Amino acid sequence: MATRRSPTRASAARERLLATAGELFYREGIHSVGVDRIVGEAGVTRATFYRHFPSKEDLVEAYLGVEDAHIRAAFEAAEATGGEPPELLSLVIEGLADDVARHHTRGCPFINAAAEYPDAASAVRRTVAVHRDWFRSSLEHLLVSAGAPDPVAAAGELVLLRDAAMVGGYLDGWERVRPAFVTSARRAAGLPAVTARA
């Protein structure tokens, strides 16, 4: 009779696969990294890989899910402070800037993934679309609460600014891009200007 793997071991293997794939996908691109390399660097078998991810595309979706969770955490951290809406907006802007500086020095993982999956009907592109819809609607909600005169337009500007900041940070260096991003994002959100951190 075969012994069943413990949930802890299975979960640890899944997390190693996700961490390894996330690093490789972000650094080198999704299509350029094969399953064999991910399996080898994660130190698991192919059988373990396919037990957790029936296909590479399933792994890509899970990787984007991790990226989505990181951005949601910036909103949750702001909301946990219990501050007033303008303060929450300010904290979200700073949180997004910190996220780019610490984790996204090679551009936006969602834009990068979308570039590799041109079919808008693919599961990966749908995952990207769900994230962007959530991001935009979360910004709109904060802007409505803060009394922005046109929260839909302001949210659109903030999404665009973050997209541009991630590309600009990769090309020009975040130390040059961060002050412009923070200043522009605060202006778009209707917040008073402050001296941006270097």
Salt bridges, closest charged atoms under 4 A:
GLU15 OE2 - ARG14 NH1 3.90
GLU23 OE2 - ARG27 NH1 2.82
GLU28 OE2 - ARG27 NH2 3.03
GLU28 OE1 - ARG37 NH1 2.53
ASP36 OD1 - ARG46 NH1 2.17
GLU41 OE2 - ARG37 NE 2.91
GLU67 OE1 - HIS104 NE2 2.56
ASP68 OD2 - ARG72 NE 2.49
ASP68 OD1 - HIS131 ND1 2.72
GLU94 OE1 - ARG178 NH2 2.52
GLU94 OE1 - ARG197 NH2 3.91
ASP98 OD1 - ARG178 NH1 2.86
ASP98 OD1 - ARG197 NH2 2.70
ASP99 OD2 - HIS104 ND1 2.65
ASP99 OD2 - ARG162 NH2 3.94
ASP163 OD2 - ARG132 NH2 2.78
